[in-house]
Amino acid sequence: MMTCTIRWLFSTKSRSSTFAAVLLLSWASISTAKAATVTVSTTCTFAKAVLTLNSRSNQVPCTHSGTFGVSDTVVVPNGTFNIASPVAITRSMTIHGGGKTTAYLQNTYPYSAATIHITNPNITVKMDNLTLTSNLPNDCTGILVEGADDTNLSDNNLELSYVVISNFGESGMVNVGGRVLMQYSLVYLNVGVFGGGVENTVGQNSNGSLAGASFIAKYSAISENQATGNGGGIFNAGHMDLRSTVLQDNTTTGQGGAIWVNGDLSNASCNVTRDVPSAAPSEIDDNVADQGFGIIASGVSCSLNDTIGSGNSSPYCTSTVFNCPQ
């Protein structure tokens, strides 16, 4: 069912065929440097596998191979594996799936703030080749990144490659003062107040200064998300850079069908373009905002170079947006 939905989402937009081809290829394994490895199973749950790496101690019945180190890996094989309790990640690790449309992590816990919570700002979590979803209505955030008090600002807190995030009730992903890189991934069918698909917002360091958030998406899609506040696809109060990325069929009862950018924060920025000259342009189609600006409402200058769009609700862009594609 997930595969069919993804195929439909992209095949209906001819100009998005490049993204369809990329996202629906057989998912080649991304090489991961391995130290210790724990494999999720029907008995070794995802929560216990992650805790094994967090604590560097086997959580019965999970076992590990190799030696615990800085490049440990949780393997999610093909199949559906329930997440029945919130999962906090406190150490750097890779979460490697068997395939974007064949390896599923499914939230079944109705009371958590986030299904996966990256609580340590000084680590890097890499996820690839899997789907993170929920079977509960109006539940939680898919992934929450906490980036305040990070002592190393040269790396990412979260890197996603060939990942689907769908069906969450409090935004697909929330980044609070961290740095997120998303490539060849899909965020869709999520609901939130601010940013149905992605909320990228500042945090506060312990010394009172702001922790600026950064969200970069390449060759990805943020589609069919809903916001009851602003920003159907993305709510941005930090640094946002979208490259060769599609925003499609997002809706909001407020402003900014595809994107809403907070202009009250001096470090907010906005850029939408193609990744390299040979890449496809970014595309913004069929987004709807009940209170205006179907493409983007931005309180800061925002450049939409090499970006195309159609079918969005009018008015399309605020006056702060350069090269509005409609």
Secondary structure, DSSP 8 states (H G I E B T S, - for coil): -HHHHHHHHHHT-GGGHHHHHHHTS---------SEEEE--SSS-HHHHHHHHHHTS--TT---EE---SS-EEEE-SEEEEE-S-EEE-S-EEEEES-TTTEEEEE--TT-SEEEEE--TT--EEEEEEEEEESSTT--EEEEEE-TT-S-TTS-SEEEEEEEEE--SS-SEEEES-EEEEES-EEES-EESS-SSEEEE-EE-TTS-EE--EEEEES-EEES-EESSS-SSEEESSEEEEES-EEES-EESSS-SSEEE-SSSTT-EEEEE-SSTTS--EEEES-EETTS-SSEEESS-EEETTEEEES--SS-B-TTEES---
